[in-house]
Amino acid sequence: MLIQILLRGLLPFIIMNVIAIVLYYQNKTHDAKGTFIASFIVLILGIASLIYNIEEWSILRKTVLHFLVMLLTIYPILLVSGWFTLISMKDYFVVFLLFLGFGTVSWLIFFILFKFTSN
């Protein structure tokens, strides 16, 4: 399990942060900040994907827990990232809809991929 955490989350996080540091020292601070923020998203996604390795749980339970983890971590990161203009509650709702849309499409793609590769 520890090796999976390292491979899925920590290793990409470290690599992306090295890239962010290089960008920063090249005076590409905007790109460095974006890469740094994306590295946290990758870290969380990598570690949270381990939820789907718990064989005793139903797909519904895994999906609900994964969604809650994403909602409590990724959504706030998106809000503070500076990637979106957040002036009104409508703006926060639009970001939430994007979060749901990308999450749903990603979940469906991976569900289909794993369904076909596991048979």
Secondary structure, DSSP 8 states (H G I E B T S, - for coil): -HHHHIIIIIHHHHHHHHHHHHHHHTT-HHHHHHHHHHHHHHHHHHHHGGGGG-TTS-HHHHHHHHHHHHHHHHHHHHHHSSSS---SHHHHHHHHHHHHHHHHHHHHHHHHHHHHHH-
